[in-house]
């Protein structure tokens, strides 16, 4: 009699264990929000170095937030990375334009 009671206790313990709970496996992880990593890497080639490094850090922080389960924080940091990367690209193009304008308009004396 005690053998049957022990077996039923073991079965109940196994049925309630997380390994046998199939409902948890059917839940899908939310989709990863965009972190704009490629855009921030591209922005690192522009001559606006403090700004594009900040964009790259925001992008990495977005990826880290998603890995920790903070979906809303990852989305917010991804948007910040995008806007800072766009600002970095614009600043870089302005620096290149100003440099070219100054270089080609100055008169050189031989």
Secondary structure, 3 states (H helix, E strand, C coil): CHHHHHHHHHHHHHHCCHHHCCHHHHCCCCCCCCCCHHHHHHHCCCCCHHHHHHHHHHHHHHHHHHHCCCHHHHHHHHHHHHHHHHHHHHHHHHHHHHHHHHHHHCCCCC
